[in-house]
Amino acid sequence: MLAAGLRRALGVRRCPAGLPRARARPSGARQERGGGGTGPGTGPGATRWRLGWARPGPALGFLGALSLFPKDAEEDGEAAIVLLLKRAKLSAMKGELGEAERFLHQALHLAHQADDRRAIVYTYSMMANVAFMQGQLDNAEKLYKAAMSFLLAGDTKEDDNAVLEMSLKLASIYAAQKQHKLALAGYEFCILTLEEKIAKQKDLPEDVLSAEEKANTRLLLGMSLDSYARYLLNINQLPVAQKMYEKALQISKDVQGEAHPQTVVLMNDLATVLDAQGHYDEAYSYVKKAAELAKETQHPEEHMVLNNLAAILMHKKDFLQARQVYKEALKQAEQKGDVASVRHIQEELAELAKRRKGSA
């Protein structure tokens, strides 16, 4: 019932007949970090959840399409389509979004020729990802809806992880478009459906449902909670955002461990929302732990965690320590060629200098 209601709200229909093939769009490539923090010291963003935790780029980048396209697809006579999709994924990861579009249109053409529903769904989904990365939200929405229509027209159940992941992507688009009712409906649908599904799966034996499948569903719930938390943070619903981050963090710890890169990111994000509410001591405890783990594990975005740590130290009026941490964050950002972070940290250092002068 929830799923049917969401389908109506999102305008997703079951019948795929006559759906237009996606048109190529100019590729004004725009890389977006998955940030979402507001207020001083939140930093330019951090790594986002990826199911199976392949490391990312932009928010809503190439999330695994779960059961949409099997790993052994080459053995099913789909080698040409799979190769094009792999090339598209690689091009997108390199920021060559126009090239990614070209490969995806070739893949979609072959998928339609073969009448391969799984390939069509997955290709539409990847095209939508690229459109989102380019900032073409309306186009991304249409493409996700096309993928959803093909998916639901088959035998896929409405609580299937692939359907829920696509629903989450649509909710994120509505959040970016400031269509708040649709965004809230989408996030609540995903979270409630996944919680119900996890409760039903809990006691199923291994021969009925594997531990890996159960873990994947929990990770998708974590991803949904994280995305919802970022949205709530952006609309200044801080206490609720905090609860969502706490739940997401617990899932990441349980399933992947405390030292996992995603766990570190969630500690950092939870610190951000606590800091925004003025809970500086609690925020500091989380971000300090995140910074320690980031250093131990050589986290690729350690400089962003350090930036957050420095900002919280500044809010705690520990100006000397904040300056030292900012300097280390700046050094790492420069070494990694992260221009946006370098600029942001320089601005924060200037703000720190003003505060130190004002408190003297």
C-alpha positions, 0 to 999 in steps of 0.5 A, a space after each residue: 500500500 505504501 509502495 502504491 502510494 509512492 508510485 502515484 506520488 512520483 508519477 511512476 506507471 507500471 506500463 513501459 510501452 511507448 516510453 521515449 528513449 533518452 536524448 543526449 544532453 550537453 555535458 556541462 559536467 559538474 562534480 558535486 560532493 555529497 555535502 549538505 552541511 550548513 553553518 560554519 565549519 561544516 566543510 565542503 562535503 564528504 564521501 557518501 554511502 555506496 551500497 557494497 561500499 565501492 568508493 565514490 565521487 559525487 552524491 548519487 554517483 554510480 550506486 550499484 543497481 543491486 539485482 538489476 544487472 547480474 555480475 555474470 551477465 557476460 555469460 548470458 550473452 550480454 557482453 557488449 552491453 556490459 562492456 559499454 556500461 563499464 566504459 560509461 562508469 569509468 568515464 563518469 568516475 573520471 569526470 568525462 560525463 559527455 563520454 559516459 553519455 555516449 557509451 550509455 546511449 549505445 548500451 541503451 540501443 543494444 538493450 532495446 534491440 535485445 529486448 533485455 529488460 534488466 539492461 534497459 532498467 540499469 542503463 536508464 538508471 545510469 543515465 539518470 545518475 549522469 544527468 544528476 551529476 551534470 545538475 540536470 535534475 528534471 532530466 534525471 527525474 524522467 530517466 529514473 521514472 523510466 527505469 522504475 516503470 520498466 522495473 515494476 512492469 516485470 516480476 520485481 516486487 515493490 519492496 525489492 531493494 532495487 526498487 527502494 534504491 531507485 525510490 531513494 534516488 528520486 527522493 534525493 532529486 525532489 529534495 534538490 528541487 525543493 519539492 518537500 512533500 515528495 521528498 519527505 514521502 520518498 524518504 519515509 517510504 524507503 525507511 519504513 519499508 526497509 525497516 519492515 523488511 529487515 524485521 521480517 528477514 531477521 529470523 530467516 535461516 541462511 538457506 532461505 536468505 543469505 547473511 549477505 542479502 540481509 546485510 545489503 538490506 541493512 546497508 540500504 537502510 543506512 544509505 536512506 537514513 544518511 540521505 534523509 539526514 542530509 536533507 533534514 540538515 539542509 532544511 534546518 531540522 537538526 534534532 531529527 537529522 541527528 537521530 537519522 545520523 545516529 541510526 545510520 552510524 550504528 548500522 555502519 558500525 554493526 555491518 562494516 565495523 568502526 574503522 570502515 571509511 563510511 563509518 568515519 564519514 558518518 561520525 564526521 557528519 553526526 559531529 556536524 549536526 551536533 555542532 550546528 546545535 551548539 553541542 560542542 563537547 559531544 560534537 568534538 568527541 565524535 569528530 576527534 574519533 573520526 579524525 583518529 580513525 581517518 589517520 589510521 586508515 589513510 582515509 582519502 578525505 582525511 583533510 575534510 574530517 580535519 577541517 571539521 575538527 578544527 571548526 569545532 575546536 574554534 567553536 569551543 574557543 580553542 583557537 591555538 589547537 584549531 589553527 594547528 589542525 586547520 594548517 594540517 588540513 590545508 597541507 593535505 588538501 593542497 597535496 591532494 589538489 582539492 581546490 575547493 577544500 583549499 579555498 574553504 580552509 583558507 576562508 576558515 583560517 581568516 575567520 579564525 584570525 578574526 575570532 582570535 583578535 576579537 577575543 584578545 
